[in-house]
Amino acid sequence: MSNYLSEIETTSYQRDDGLWVFGRQEFASERFDYKPGNHVVFGGPTQHGKTTLAFDLLEYCATPTCPAYVAVSKPHDPTTASAGKRLGFRRVDNWPPTRKLQEILNGNPPGYLVWPKFGDMATDADRAADITARLIADRYAAGVRKHKGILVMDDTMVKSKILGLDREMTTILAMSGAMGLGQWVFVQKPTDSGRTSLWSYGNSEHLFITFDPDRKNQQRYDEIGGVDPQLVARATRTLKPYQFLYIKRSGGFMCIVGEK
């Protein structure tokens, strides 16, 4: 654990069970050892703050040389819109976008919100699927050319089952880490959510799990390699709202990320 506890003034504390609790900003800025190509999974029920946590981390991970590509798959998402604006991400409705003069002169932004236009039930899913598939294929090809990036696949179950992008996303999980192309996956439950959700646990270096009251879902956290599943289930049952259990698979490091 000494590798993660730097000599800085901190308000963090250690619980009676030995787990350290770090404030959200401190963890994101000082403790999250993200390398380009690392895959990340955010697990837990909806409305538990997974998207907010992801953007808190992207503030320190996404850069013009390793941009984030946030694939949006619903008409309205205030959390994504607000966070993307705060971080200076460019919003586009198609892929690939035309480069702006400002980008040619000053360089690329640290990220993009790839947000297809919505409004026609008959065509929305097909349009979003097509644009997102082109985004994934483009970034995969760029990864072969050693261009780094982060694919942020929020609403992963929707992308897997409704947009039919399971094959594309599992290909990224299986093949793109060495390219410097990481994929961030959001899983509401570790069962029946498409192959991407199940593969993400075994292929991700970083895992963030929030409290899930469903005991069957808790038991399925044995998908996580290298960590005692009973310890994971026991720790997640003690989490407060908007807290996350963090697991770094290499080395089996665990801690709790605070809600603030």
N, C-alpha and C positions, 0 to 999 in steps of 0.2 A: 504493500500500500504506500510505502514511502515515495515511490515514483510519482504519485499523484498529489501528495501533500507538500506544496511548495512553501518556502519561508516567507509568506506574506501575511499581513494582518487579515484575519478572517473571523467571520461570525458563525462559521460552521461549527457543528458539534457532533459528537459520537453518541449514538443511542445505546441503550443497555444491551441490545443484541449484537453490538459491535459494528453496525452499519453507520457510516458517516452520512450526514445530511448537509448538502451544499445549497446555498441560495442559487436561484436561477441564473442571475447575471454572473456570479462568480464561477459557476460551473461552465457556462457557455464561453466565457472569456479566458478562463484559466485552467480548467480541468478537462475539457473535451478535446482529446487528442485525435482530431480527424485528419486523415490522409486522403488525398485524391484517389478515387477508386474504391474507397470503403463503402460498403452497403450499410444501410441503417433501416431498422424497423421500429415503428411506433405502434404498440399494441394496446388495445383496450376499447371499451364501448365509446360510442359517439358522444359528443358534448363533454368530453373530459379533458380538452385542451391539447390534443395531439398536434393540431395545425399550428397553434400559437407557439408551442415548444419548438416545433421545426423552424419557424421563422426566427425565434430567439437564437437558435444555433446558426442559422444561415447568416445572421448578421456578422458572424465571425468566420464562417467557412466559405461563403460565396465571394468571389473576387473576379475582376475582369479576366484573369488568366485561368480561373476555374469557376465559371459562371453556374448559377442555378437556373434550371429550366422547369418552371412550375406548370405542370399540365393540369389545367382547370377543366372540370367536367360537369359543372352545374351553372345555371344562369346567374345566380346571385350568391356571393360569398363575401360578406363584409370583412371577415377576418383576413382573408387573402388579399382583398383589394387594399385594405388599410396598411397591412404589413408590407405589401409590395411597394406601395408608394413611399412608405417610411424608409425603406432600404434602397430606394432608387432603382427598382427593377422596371424595365420597359414592358408595357402591356401591348401585346400584339394579338390579332384575331386569326392569324394564319401562320403557316410555317413552310419554307423559310421566309422571314420578313425581309423587306428591302432595308438596307442599311441607311441610317440617317446621316446627313452631312456632319452632324455633331459627333457621331460615332467614328466617322472616317478621320476627323480631325483630332478627337480627344480619346479615342479608344472605346471599347465596348463597355456596357454597363455590367454591374456584378450579377445581374440576373434578368430573367424574362418571365412574365406571366403570359403563358400561351393560352389565351382565352377565346375559344371559338364563339361566334355569334349564335345566340339561342333565340327561339321564339316560334319555331314550327315543329310541332311534335312529330310530324311525319318524317322530317329530315334531320332533326337535331342530333340524334344518336349517331347516324351515319356520318354526318359532317365532323362531329367531335372525334369519332373513331379514326377517320381518314387523316385529320390534322395531327392527332396524337401519334398515329402510326408513322407518319412522315417525320415527326419530331424525333421519335426513338431511332428510326433508321438513319436519319441525318447525323445524330449524335454518335451512333455506333460507328458510322463511317469516319466521323471526325476523330473518334477515339483510336481507330486504326492508324490515323495520321498523327497520333500523340497529342491531340487536343483534349485537355481535361474538362470535366464538367460534372454537374450533379443533376440527375433527373429526379424531380420531386413528383411522385405519383400519388397525390392525395386522392381520397375516394377510390382506393385501389380495387375494392370489390366491384364498384361500378365499372371501372376500366376492364377488369377481368371478365365479368359475366355479361354486362350489357353492351359494352363497346367491343368485346371479343378480342382483347389485346393480351390475353394470358401468354401466348407463345412469345410475343415480342418482349414482354417484361421478364419472363423466366430466362430468355436468352441473355438479357442484360445481367441478371443475377449470376448466371452460370459462366459467362464469358468475358465480361467487360471490366471486371475489377482491375486486372493487370494493365488495362488500357488507361487507367486514370479516370474512368467513367463510373461514378457511384450512382446507385439508385436508392432513393428513400421511399419506403413502402409503409402504408398505413393500414393496419389490420384491426377491424372491429372485434373479430373473434378468430381464434386459430383453427376453426373448422369450417368446412363448406363455404369457403370464400374464394375459391379458385386456387389453382396451383401456385400462383405468385405468392399468395399469403402464406401457404405452407412452406414453400421453398425459402422464403425470406428469412425464416428463423435460422435455418441451417447455413445460409450463405451470407449472413450479415455479421459484420464485425461489432457493430454497436446496436444495442437493443434498449428501448425505453418502454416500460410496461406500467400501465396505470391500474388502479383497482378494478377488478371485474367480479361482481357478485355471483356469477355463474360458476358453480363448483366444477362442472364438466370442462369449462374453458380453462379454469385454473389447472386442472389435471393435464390438459393438453400442452402446457408450457414445458413438458418434457421434450418438446421439439427442440429446445435450446440445448445445443451441445456444450459439454464442458462445465456445466453448472448443475448442482443438485436441484432437481425439479421441486422437491419438497421445500427446500429453502426458498426458492423463488415464490412458490405459492404462499408460503407463510409470510414472507416479507410483503407481498402485494396486498395481503389482507389487512395490513396495518397502515396502508397509505392514506393520507388525508386527501380531500378533493384537490385535483390538479397537481398532486405530487406524482413522481414517476420513479420506479425502480430502474436504475441504469446498470447494464451489464456490458462489459467489454470482454468479448469472447476470448481473445488471446490473453491468457493470464487469469481469466475468470474474475476480474475485478468487479466489485459491485458497490453501489452507493445509492443514495436517494437524492433526487433533484427536487428542490423545493418549488413551491407554487409561485414564489416571488423572487 
